[in-house]
Amino acid sequence: QVQLVESGGGLVQAGGSLRLSCAASGRTFSRYVMGWFRQAPGKEREVVAAISWRGGSTYYTDSVKGRFTISRDNARNTVYLRMNSLKPEDTAVYYCAADKSSWDSGTYYSPREYDYWGQGTQVTVSS
């Protein structure tokens, strides 16, 4: 069982930056693929970024490439999402999630494959 708690969301002007954190409970954090997802009102939940067990592999959706960076600190049981050059279209509730599958399974982009979810943190980008 893994419990996830996100923090770091807030209101920021376009072009600004935020860093989201996701603290995980449990001894096996390092064995989970971790992902960040977001959901805007009226839209489906979509993957933003994902990172492999040891952080050696990452995935980004096209709309955030070059602006967002996912990282993890297994000693602190924490995964981060650094968001730069924020745009109004980045406004959403951001969720972190943990997936027991291996990175090589290639399912890290699909919300249905994740086993544990945080409660979400709101990110609002004003124009």
HELIX and SHEET records of a PDB file:
HELIX    1   1 PHE A   29  ARG A   31  5                                   3    
HELIX    2   2 ASP A   62  VAL A   64  5                                   3    
HELIX    3   3 PRO A   88  ASP A   90  5                                   3    
HELIX    4   4 TRP A  103  SER A  105  5                                   3    
HELIX    5   5 PRO A  111  GLU A  113  5                                   3    
SHEET    1   A 4 LEU A   4  SER A   7  0                                        
SHEET    2   A 4 LEU A  18  ALA A  24 -1                                        
SHEET    3   A 4 THR A  78  MET A  83 -1                                        
SHEET    4   A 4 PHE A  68  ASP A  73 -1                                        
SHEET    1   B 6 GLY A  10  GLN A  13  0                                        
SHEET    2   B 6 THR A 121  SER A 126  1                                        
SHEET    3   B 6 ALA A  92  ASP A  99 -1                                        
SHEET    4   B 6 VAL A  33  GLN A  39 -1                                        
SHEET    5   B 6 GLU A  46  ILE A  51 -1                                        
SHEET    6   B 6 THR A  58  TYR A  60 -1                                        
SHEET    1   C 4 GLY A  10  GLN A  13  0                                        
SHEET    2   C 4 THR A 121  SER A 126  1                                        
SHEET    3   C 4 ALA A  92  ASP A  99 -1                                        
SHEET    4   C 4 TYR A 116  TRP A 117 -1                                        
END                                                                             
